[in-house]
Amino acid sequence: MRITSRYENGTVFWRTFNKDDAMYFVGLMEGNLSYGESLQYDHPAGYFKMEMKSNGIFGGPIIAAGRVYSNSDEFILSREGHLERVTN
């Protein structure tokens, strides 16, 4: 999956989970994404869950964990904090 950030309200914290996870405490991978940066993430199984928060792990939610994403998805994180699908 690829996400390009156009989010203008600070750095975005992201982390991923296995697609079957029901609890979201410890992520598989995590990092920060700033305006203009892109994130490329590919889970070995091809599908995963992800969350994004503004300004760190304890920041406000942008994308809540729970939705399943695919390695083939491509998104733009809008300046308002919405994921806009480019491809599927």
Secondary structure, 3 states (H helix, E strand, C coil): CEEEECCCCCCEEEEEEECCCCCCCCCCCEEEECCCCEEECCCCCCEEEEEEEECCCCCCEEECCCCEEECCCEEEECCCCCEEEEEC
